[in-house]
Amino acid sequence: MGRPRRRPDPDPRRPRRAPARTDRPDGPAAGSARRPRPGVLPARAARVSTLLIHGLGADRRQPLELFSPVLAAIDAATGQVVAVDVRAHGTSHEVGSPADFALDRLAAQVAEAALAEFSAEAAAEPVTVIGISMGAAIALRLAADALLPVERAVFVRPSFDDTSLPDHLRVFPVIGDLLHDGGAGAVDQFRETELFHAVAAQSRAGAAALLAQFSAPLAVERAMRLVEVPRNRAFADESELAEISGRGIRSLVLGAENDPVHPLELAERWAGALDAPLETVPPRDRGQPAQTAAMRDAVGRWLALTARM
């Protein structure tokens, strides 16, 4: 069973020191575990295929359900659409060691899975990558490290920056440690933490999403993902984001209002450094359908516009 290797902090409000992204091992380990299992939509007529990447604790169904209607409706039809389950999510039962959750390794594994699933023709053509939260950070690494021929990137509610375990992500290692020590029943203990109260005071929907981590499939066995993934840095500094736009990769950033785990200020920072447009969507507390509709509209318009450029 995958078990977090670090014990809980005496003070859960205080982040533990952890290696930055560049301090973690690079690339997949020799004899690495099975690659994430992809979900695939049928290939279509156009040349640019799309890779969808989910958020922490979700699975490939998340971006497929959110953006498949958008991709189907674009006049300039997309090519093949692939969604993968990141390590220890969805159909990927491999957990491994803490080092396996370095963003560089996750990105390399996702790229390998996508290339294996794309047709030979699609694999040789430019790719549009759409990532949500953790998936946005992985998408950024795919583009920055040239792991795929990314032409366009959509970063949805980014939550990672150039620091290890930023304040807004400190709650996830606490959840992971509670799952490890007390199982799913530790949800009641989590409800009493100051971290949970702080999120709940700002967003009921955000608090509900955190509680859902305790009832996720194989939550206890996969607790390490919550402990380790937030310790990553998405980028070394903002110049790394500027290099992406400097290489001609077009980007769109989506930020949500009143989201304690995905601060709008961070989305603004990503957009500014990427020289990318920023679309702001309503908070989940106004109803998930409203946010979903706004996301689909923003992404659909941008994909259609950039397909003609």
Secondary structure, DSSP 8 states (H G I E B T S, - for coil): ----SS---SSTTS------GGGS--S--TT------EEEE---SSS-EEEEE--TT--THHHHHHHHHHHHH-SS----EEEE--TTSTT------GGGGSHHHHHHHHHHHHHHHS-HHHHTS-EEEEEETHHHHHHHHHHHTTSS-EEEEEEES----SSSS-GGGTHHHHHHHHHHHHGGGGHHHHHTSHHHHHHHHH-HHHHHHHHHGGGSTTTTTTHHHHHHGGG--S-SSHHHHHHHHHTT-EEEEEEETT-SSS-HHHHHHHHHHHT--EEEE--GGG-HHHHHHHHHHHHHHHHHHHHT-
